[in-house]
Amino acid sequence: MARSAKFSVILTIIILSVFIIFAFMLTKDLDGPEIGISHTEDTVSATLPITVTASDVSPIKYIEVVARFHDNEIPVLRKEFSDGDKTRRLNFTLAGAGLKNNELFELEISAGDRSFGRFGFGNKTRIVVPLRLDLDKPRITVKPGVIRVRRGGSACVVYAVSKDVKQTGVKLGEHFFPAFRQENGDYFCLFAFPYYTELKDYNPQLAAWDKAGNYTLQNLGVNAMPAQFKTDTIVIRQNFLDSKALEFETLVPGQMNGLERFLAVNGPIRRANAARLVELGKNTTPEFLWRNSFLRLPRAAMRANFAERRTYFWEDKKIDEQTHLGLDLASVKQADVPAANFGTVVFAGYLGIYGNMVVIDHGTSLQSLYSHLSEIRVQAGDSVKKGDIIGKTGSTGMAGGDHLHFGILIAGVEVNPQEWLDDHWIKDNIAERVKEAGGKMPSFEVSKENSPPRPALVKPKTKKKPPARSKGGKKK
């Protein structure tokens, strides 16, 4: 009797254990997979790639997509999975679904898992997305007028689009210059002719994407003109490296000598700073904030031009080449720096080769840059007026002496600031097209009142032009 009772207890424990394990497995996952779809608009094109995602705590068993319209059911895709992945992504289009333009339909997406839910059949989820097929591409019509642009410079275009679009602008290789819709429905777009692009390779294109995913790309006819840029030679000296040792070590920590650290700042850090400017260029407003021409640093001598190609030497040996973007303007030490135009500060802080820097957004992707400052008097988010003092000149960053590095950017791409300091150029190339686009910028007039006279350039007194400039021996 004792052995029989003991066996019964053991059997009961085993049965209870199996039951508990089965109950646990049965209730471990009672929910179906979560389903996501990449396209969230209410219209879709036939060729737009759509991504569907299914995820669950249990492995995904299958994903199925069906298009339903009228009494028709068209299979789009079905995929079964045998491994244990708990997240699955599939791409598809509606090119073979047999849908007609402007036809309303439902996209039914189902997914199942391999849990013990539903007594071993697994859990499943089903979602239905109502859509309309749109096969009509946006049509772009450029407003009449000759568009002139010089290498390294700026231009703008005004055009109409046949339908509402998600995004539109000028595409140029890896760069995209966004357009902004005006009150009259037309689009206004500032774009650049990058200094490094050869005339034969310059091919700006107008692009437009609608909500359904239809895409239009067409060539933009422009009168592109060449430009020549100066070259310069800079000798790096030990006293310059010593003066920048602590500042550069913060940018590039680690064991290296002063020259190695300089090259790291002048190369990789410089490229990272350029990428940061492109990101800042996205922080813009669609309204025109600027008024007339841009102010120049008062009573300042020009020390370096836009797109100068600089060759760096150390002990008579060439060590690097870089391009200087912007204007170097030198006045008295720690001179007041005025905001060049009306706008909003989008950056005020330290950035690599630029040192202490302020970037002001003037709307429609146009921004101005002020760097090497010894003092910053504004912060991000501040609204400034033309002439407001935003800081003082200095020698922070990659600067060998007190001066202002002044730059102009379009969507983060640096362009020749000289154009924007010229009220005649702005009137002829920008203001007239702003007016055509129905922009809110006040009428542009070339006058002393609207464009304060810029002081004549003060040429530095030198006995003899040296063969090379020195970083460390004299001011830059």
Buried (B, 14 or more C-beta within 10 A) or exposed (E): EEEEEEEEEEEEEEEEEEEEEEEEEBEEBEEBBBBBBEBEBEBBBBEBEBEBBBBBEBBBBBBBBBBEBEEEEBEBBEBEBEEEEBEBEBEBBBEEBEBEEEBEBEBBBBBBBBBBBEEEEBBBBEBEBEBBBBBBBBEBEBBEEEBBBBBBBBBBBBBBBBBEBEEBBBBBEEBBBBBBBBEEEBBBBBBBBBBEBEEEEBEBBBBBBBBBBBBBEEEBEBEBEEBEBEEBBBBBBEEBBEBBBEBBBEBBEEEBEBBEBBBBBBBEBBEEBBEBBBEBBEBBBBEBBBBBBBBBBBBBBBBBBBBBBBBBBBEEEEBBEBBBBBBBBBBEBBBBBBBBBBBBBBBBEBBBBBBBBBBBBBBBBBBBBBBBBBBBBBEBEBEBEBBBBBBBBBBBBBBBBBBBBBBBBBBBBBBBBBBBBBBEBBBBBBBBBBEBBBBEBEEBEBEEEBBBEBEEEEEEEEEEEEEEBBBBBEBB
